[in-house]
């Protein structure tokens, strides 16, 4: 399909209607979207709970704190595997059943992790927790299916707000619960919440049976064809991977600045991290702009804002208020660009939204992971200045891609006119 994005998705023909969507009243649709937003946040939070409690985990299992870094790595690896292996099933299996049953597996894995007798078993359960927490990414395309075309961007933005708040608040919630009742409690509490969420999805969500009639291997092979045939998907995946790379550079290394330059403790660092919650407010606004045909312009502004935010973080790192402002601007830019990107790619092929999301989110995840690794080496050699220059260069490359694509669209429009 031709890359004709001008803020609105290309028309789709020959694709199945969403079962039950046409019967949803406005009031019920609002309830469904609220549940999807809550569900996304609760599911994705599972992959971040361990990060602030690695020290007590190391103490409990008698391993070094360095060894507990494997918990984060393997949880994220599990999440990546889930995106590749489970997320495409959203185009093959009934969505409500897929999400609710996967959450029950998540609950079992969380329960086992919270009761783990040794570190090796805990690591194995961490992989399973990460893999099944991909339910969050199953629910986002479902929201796009259920939304009326004229409100798709707004709906996706609302659901993404829940997902982003889950990411941003998970570390704070985990820290507070661990301080009060021990680190195992967060796993046990989340296991109960996943069971409750599974029941809630069954009770509230309408059924959606995809029209794909092939086998699972055929489904997986078709992902490569989507990448080849959809230039908009390739462009959006690349640009968002670069944006998330900048995001990862900032938030991976900023704690060193907060400790070394501003002498903050763990509580102060945790409070600083909450400034990122302001970025979640951008998601519905970005969706609203996309619904009104300003998706391309908004994407360019978001890429430019990310460059400015990283330069601000480098030039005024000594001012804690300006450093926090840079974090807010960066989060606004990254989240706005993601919502606008998802609004466009979900309009490419309604019968392949889960597979499209697989390509998009796997690219984003890999971009963040690579940038995290590189930023650590850059920080060791060039300090915070090097990190912020790297973080500014990534969205700058994305902005160049946007300029080339936009100029191409303008030339094509003139030639048709």
C-alpha positions as CSV (number, residue, x, y, z in Angstrom):
1,X,0.0,0.0,0.0
2,X,1.3,3.4,-0.9
3,X,2.7,5.7,1.9
4,X,0.1,8.4,1.6
5,X,-0.1,9.6,5.2
6,X,-1.2,13.2,5.5
7,X,-2.4,12.8,9.1
8,X,-5.1,10.3,8.1
9,X,-4.7,6.6,7.4
10,X,-5.0,5.2,4.0
11,X,-8.4,3.6,3.3
12,X,-8.7,-0.1,3.8
13,X,-10.8,-2.3,1.7
14,X,-11.8,-5.9,1.9
15,X,-11.1,-6.1,5.7
16,X,-13.4,-7.6,8.3
17,X,-15.6,-5.5,10.5
18,X,-15.0,-5.8,14.3
19,X,-17.5,-8.1,15.8
20,X,-19.5,-6.2,18.4
21,X,-18.0,-2.8,17.8
22,X,-20.9,-1.5,15.8
23,X,-23.3,-2.3,18.7
24,X,-21.2,-0.4,21.3
25,X,-23.0,2.6,22.6
26,X,-20.9,5.7,23.3
27,X,-21.2,5.1,27.0
28,X,-20.1,1.5,26.7
29,X,-17.3,2.4,24.4
30,X,-16.0,4.8,27.0
31,X,-16.1,2.1,29.6
32,X,-14.3,-0.3,27.3
33,X,-11.6,2.2,26.5
34,X,-11.1,2.9,30.2
35,X,-10.7,-0.8,31.0
36,X,-8.3,-1.2,28.1
37,X,-6.2,1.8,29.4
38,X,-6.2,0.4,32.9
39,X,-5.4,-3.1,31.7
40,X,-2.4,-1.9,29.6
41,X,-0.9,0.0,32.5
42,X,-1.4,-2.9,34.9
43,X,0.1,-5.5,32.5
44,X,3.1,-3.5,31.4
45,X,4.0,-2.5,35.0
46,X,5.0,-6.1,35.6
47,X,8.2,-5.8,33.6
48,X,9.4,-2.8,35.7
49,X,8.6,-3.9,39.3
50,X,12.0,-5.5,39.8
51,X,14.1,-2.5,38.9
52,X,14.0,-0.6,42.2
53,X,14.2,-3.7,44.4
54,X,17.3,-5.5,43.1
55,X,19.2,-4.9,46.3
56,X,16.7,-6.8,48.6
57,X,16.4,-9.5,45.9
58,X,20.2,-10.0,45.9
59,X,20.1,-10.2,49.7
60,X,17.3,-12.7,49.8
61,X,18.9,-15.1,47.4
62,X,22.5,-14.5,48.5
63,X,23.8,-13.3,45.1
64,X,25.7,-10.2,44.2
65,X,23.9,-7.0,43.2
66,X,25.6,-7.3,39.8
67,X,24.0,-10.7,39.3
68,X,20.5,-9.3,39.9
69,X,20.8,-7.2,36.8
70,X,19.9,-10.4,35.1
71,X,16.4,-10.0,36.4
72,X,15.9,-6.9,34.5
73,X,17.6,-8.2,31.4
74,X,15.7,-11.5,31.3
75,X,12.4,-9.9,32.0
76,X,12.9,-7.5,29.0
77,X,14.1,-10.4,26.9
78,X,10.9,-12.3,27.8
79,X,8.9,-9.2,26.8
80,X,10.7,-9.1,23.4
81,X,10.0,-12.8,22.9
82,X,6.3,-12.2,23.7
83,X,6.1,-9.4,21.1
84,X,7.6,-11.7,18.5
85,X,5.8,-14.9,19.3
86,X,2.5,-14.0,21.1
87,X,1.5,-10.6,19.8
88,X,0.8,-11.7,16.2
89,X,-1.8,-14.1,17.6
90,X,-4.1,-11.0,17.9
91,X,-4.7,-11.5,14.2
92,X,-5.5,-15.2,14.6
93,X,-7.3,-15.8,17.9
94,X,-10.3,-14.2,19.5
95,X,-8.8,-11.1,21.2
96,X,-10.7,-11.1,24.5
97,X,-10.0,-14.7,25.2
98,X,-6.3,-14.4,24.2
99,X,-5.8,-11.4,26.5
100,X,-7.7,-12.8,29.5
101,X,-6.1,-16.3,29.4
102,X,-2.6,-14.9,28.9
103,X,-3.1,-12.8,32.0
104,X,-3.9,-16.0,34.0
105,X,-0.5,-17.3,32.9
106,X,1.0,-14.0,34.0
107,X,-0.6,-14.4,37.4
108,X,0.8,-17.9,37.8
109,X,4.3,-16.7,36.9
110,X,4.1,-13.7,39.3
111,X,2.9,-16.0,42.1
112,X,5.7,-18.4,41.5
113,X,8.2,-15.6,41.3
114,X,7.0,-14.2,44.7
115,X,7.4,-17.6,46.3
116,X,10.7,-18.6,44.5
117,X,12.9,-20.7,46.7
118,X,16.1,-19.9,44.7
119,X,17.5,-17.4,42.3
120,X,17.6,-19.6,39.2
121,X,13.8,-20.4,39.5
122,X,13.2,-16.7,40.1
123,X,15.0,-15.8,36.8
124,X,13.0,-18.4,34.9
125,X,9.7,-16.9,36.2
126,X,11.0,-13.4,35.3
127,X,11.3,-14.5,31.7
128,X,7.7,-15.8,31.8
129,X,6.4,-12.7,33.5
130,X,8.0,-10.6,30.7
131,X,6.7,-12.8,27.9
132,X,3.1,-12.8,29.0
133,X,3.0,-9.1,30.0
134,X,2.8,-8.5,26.2
135,X,-0.9,-8.5,26.8
136,X,-0.5,-4.7,27.0
137,X,0.4,-4.6,23.4
138,X,-2.5,-6.9,22.5
139,X,-4.9,-4.5,23.9
140,X,-3.7,-1.4,22.1
141,X,-4.6,-2.7,18.6
142,X,-7.9,-3.9,20.0
143,X,-8.6,-0.3,21.0
144,X,-8.0,0.7,17.4
145,X,-10.4,-1.9,16.1
146,X,-13.1,-0.8,18.5
147,X,-12.7,2.9,17.9
148,X,-14.7,4.8,15.2
149,X,-12.4,5.9,12.4
150,X,-12.9,9.6,13.2
151,X,-11.8,9.0,16.8
152,X,-9.1,6.4,16.4
153,X,-6.2,8.6,17.3
154,X,-7.9,9.9,20.4
155,X,-8.8,6.4,21.6
156,X,-5.3,5.0,21.0
157,X,-3.9,8.0,22.8
158,X,-6.2,7.4,25.8
159,X,-5.2,3.7,26.0
160,X,-1.5,4.7,25.6
161,X,-1.9,7.1,28.5
162,X,-2.8,4.1,30.7
163,X,0.2,2.1,29.4
164,X,2.6,5.0,29.9
165,X,1.4,5.6,33.5
166,X,1.9,1.9,34.2
167,X,5.5,2.2,33.0
168,X,6.2,5.4,34.9
169,X,4.5,4.5,38.2
170,X,5.6,0.9,38.5
171,X,9.0,1.7,40.0
172,X,7.5,4.0,42.6
173,X,4.7,1.6,43.6
174,X,7.2,-1.3,43.8
175,X,9.5,0.8,46.0
176,X,6.8,1.8,48.4
177,X,5.3,-1.7,48.7
178,X,8.7,-3.3,49.2
179,X,9.6,-0.8,51.9
180,X,6.4,-1.6,53.8
181,X,6.0,-5.4,53.3
182,X,9.1,-6.7,51.5
183,X,9.9,-7.2,47.8
184,X,8.0,-10.4,47.4
185,X,4.8,-8.7,48.2
186,X,4.7,-6.7,44.9
187,X,4.7,-10.0,43.0
188,X,2.0,-11.5,45.1
189,X,-0.2,-8.4,44.9
190,X,0.3,-8.2,41.1
191,X,-0.7,-11.8,40.7
192,X,-4.0,-11.1,42.4
193,X,-4.5,-8.0,40.2
194,X,-3.8,-10.0,37.0
195,X,-6.6,-12.5,38.0
196,X,-8.9,-9.6,38.7
197,X,-8.0,-7.9,35.4
198,X,-8.6,-11.2,33.5
199,X,-12.1,-11.4,34.9
200,X,-12.7,-7.7,34.2
201,X,-11.7,-8.1,30.5
202,X,-14.1,-11.0,30.1
203,X,-17.0,-9.0,31.6
204,X,-16.4,-5.7,29.8
205,X,-14.8,-6.3,26.5
206,X,-16.7,-7.3,23.4
207,X,-15.5,-10.4,21.5
208,X,-13.4,-9.8,18.4
209,X,-12.7,-12.8,16.1
210,X,-10.1,-12.0,13.5
211,X,-10.8,-13.0,9.9
212,X,-7.3,-14.5,9.3
213,X,-7.8,-18.1,8.2
214,X,-4.2,-19.3,7.9
215,X,-2.0,-21.2,10.3
216,X,0.4,-19.8,12.9
217,X,3.5,-20.4,10.7
218,X,1.7,-18.6,7.8
219,X,0.9,-15.8,10.1
220,X,4.5,-15.4,11.2
221,X,5.8,-15.5,7.6
222,X,3.3,-12.8,6.6
223,X,5.1,-10.3,9.0
224,X,8.0,-10.1,6.5
225,X,5.7,-9.3,3.7
226,X,4.1,-6.5,5.7
227,X,7.6,-4.9,6.2
228,X,8.3,-5.2,2.5
229,X,5.0,-3.8,1.3
230,X,4.3,-1.0,3.8
231,X,6.8,1.9,3.6
232,X,4.9,3.8,6.2
233,X,5.4,1.0,8.7
234,X,9.2,1.0,8.0
235,X,9.4,4.7,8.4
236,X,7.3,4.9,11.6
237,X,9.1,2.0,13.2
238,X,12.6,3.5,12.4
239,X,11.7,7.0,13.7
240,X,10.0,5.7,16.9
241,X,13.0,3.4,17.6
242,X,15.3,6.5,17.3
243,X,12.9,8.5,19.6
244,X,12.8,5.7,22.2
245,X,16.6,5.4,21.9
246,X,16.8,9.1,23.0
247,X,14.4,8.4,25.8
248,X,16.5,5.4,27.0
249,X,19.7,7.5,26.9
250,X,18.2,10.1,29.1
251,X,16.5,7.9,31.7
252,X,19.3,5.4,31.9
253,X,22.0,7.9,32.7
254,X,20.2,10.8,34.4
255,X,20.4,9.0,37.8
256,X,24.2,9.4,37.7
257,X,23.7,13.1,37.3
258,X,21.1,13.3,40.0
259,X,23.4,11.5,42.5
260,X,26.8,13.0,41.5
261,X,25.9,16.6,40.6
262,X,22.7,17.2,42.6
263,X,23.4,14.8,45.5
264,X,19.9,13.2,45.5
265,X,19.2,9.9,47.3
266,X,16.9,7.1,46.1
267,X,13.7,8.9,47.3
268,X,14.7,12.0,45.4
269,X,15.5,10.0,42.3
270,X,12.2,8.3,42.5
271,X,10.4,11.6,42.8
272,X,12.3,13.0,39.8
273,X,11.2,10.0,37.7
274,X,7.6,11.1,38.3
275,X,8.1,14.1,36.1
276,X,7.9,11.7,33.2
277,X,4.2,11.2,34.1
278,X,3.6,14.6,32.5
279,X,4.4,13.0,29.1
280,X,1.4,10.8,29.4
281,X,-0.8,13.8,29.1
282,X,0.4,14.3,25.5
283,X,-1.0,11.0,24.3
284,X,-4.7,12.0,24.0
285,X,-3.7,15.4,22.5
286,X,-1.5,13.8,19.9
287,X,-4.3,11.4,19.0
288,X,-6.7,14.4,18.7
289,X,-4.3,16.1,16.3
290,X,-3.9,13.0,14.2
291,X,-7.7,12.6,14.0
292,X,-7.9,16.2,12.5
293,X,-5.3,15.5,9.8
294,X,-2.2,17.0,11.4
295,X,-0.4,13.7,12.0
296,X,2.5,14.5,9.7
297,X,3.1,18.0,11.1
298,X,2.8,16.8,14.6
299,X,5.3,14.1,14.0
300,X,7.9,16.6,12.7
301,X,7.3,18.9,15.7
302,X,7.7,15.9,18.1
303,X,11.0,14.9,16.5
304,X,12.3,18.5,16.7
305,X,11.2,18.8,20.3
306,X,13.1,15.7,21.3
307,X,16.3,17.2,19.9
308,X,15.7,20.4,21.8
309,X,15.0,18.5,25.0
310,X,18.2,16.6,24.9
311,X,20.3,19.7,24.1
312,X,18.5,21.5,27.0
313,X,19.4,18.5,29.3
314,X,23.1,18.8,28.3
315,X,23.5,22.6,28.5
316,X,21.6,23.2,31.7
317,X,22.3,19.9,33.6
318,X,23.4,21.9,36.6
319,X,19.9,23.3,37.1
320,X,17.6,20.6,38.6
321,X,14.5,22.4,37.5
322,X,15.6,22.8,33.9
323,X,16.9,19.2,33.9
324,X,13.4,18.1,35.0
325,X,11.8,20.3,32.3
326,X,14.0,18.6,29.7
327,X,12.7,15.3,30.9
328,X,9.1,16.4,30.6
329,X,9.6,17.8,27.1
330,X,11.4,14.6,26.0
331,X,8.6,12.5,27.3
332,X,6.0,14.7,25.6
333,X,7.8,14.4,22.3
334,X,8.4,10.6,22.5
335,X,4.8,9.8,23.6
336,X,3.2,12.1,21.0
337,X,5.3,10.7,18.2
338,X,4.3,7.1,19.3
339,X,0.6,7.8,19.3
340,X,0.7,9.6,15.9
341,X,2.8,6.7,14.6
342,X,0.3,4.1,15.8
343,X,-2.6,6.0,14.5
344,X,-1.1,5.9,11.0
345,X,0.1,2.3,11.0
346,X,-3.2,0.9,12.4
347,X,-4.9,2.4,9.4
348,X,-2.8,0.6,6.9
349,X,-4.4,-2.9,7.2
350,X,-7.2,-3.5,9.6
351,X,-6.8,-7.3,9.3
352,X,-3.1,-7.1,10.3
353,X,-3.0,-4.7,13.2
354,X,-1.5,-7.1,15.7
355,X,1.3,-8.1,13.2
356,X,1.9,-4.4,12.4
357,X,2.2,-3.7,16.1
358,X,4.7,-6.6,16.4
359,X,7.0,-5.0,13.8
360,X,6.5,-1.5,15.3
361,X,7.0,-2.4,19.0
362,X,9.8,-4.9,18.4
363,X,11.7,-2.1,16.5
364,X,11.0,0.4,19.3
365,X,12.2,-2.1,21.9
366,X,15.4,-2.9,20.0
367,X,16.1,0.8,19.5
368,X,15.8,1.4,23.3
369,X,17.9,-1.6,24.2
370,X,20.7,-0.7,21.8
371,X,20.7,3.0,22.9
372,X,20.8,1.9,26.6
373,X,23.9,-0.2,26.0
374,X,25.7,2.5,23.9
375,X,24.8,5.3,26.3
376,X,26.5,3.4,29.2
377,X,29.8,3.3,27.2
378,X,29.4,6.9,26.1
379,X,28.8,8.0,29.7
380,X,31.9,6.3,30.9
381,X,34.0,8.0,28.2
382,X,32.4,11.4,27.7
383,X,30.1,11.9,30.7
384,X,26.6,13.4,30.6
385,X,27.5,15.7,27.8
386,X,28.3,12.8,25.5
387,X,25.0,11.1,26.5
388,X,22.9,14.1,25.7
389,X,24.6,14.7,22.3
390,X,24.0,11.0,21.5
391,X,20.4,11.4,22.6
392,X,19.9,14.6,20.4
393,X,21.5,12.9,17.4
394,X,19.0,10.0,17.4
395,X,15.8,12.1,16.9
396,X,17.8,14.4,14.6
397,X,18.2,11.4,12.3
398,X,14.5,10.7,12.6
399,X,13.8,14.3,11.7
400,X,15.9,13.9,8.5
401,X,13.8,10.8,7.6
402,X,10.7,12.9,8.2
403,X,11.9,15.7,6.0
404,X,12.8,13.4,3.1
405,X,9.4,11.6,3.4
406,X,7.5,14.9,3.6
407,X,9.3,16.4,0.6
408,X,8.5,13.2,-1.3
409,X,4.8,13.4,-0.4
410,X,4.7,17.1,-1.5
411,X,6.4,16.2,-4.9
412,X,3.9,13.4,-5.4
413,X,1.0,15.7,-4.6
414,X,2.2,18.3,-7.1
415,X,2.7,15.7,-9.8
416,X,-0.9,14.5,-9.3
417,X,-2.2,18.0,-9.2
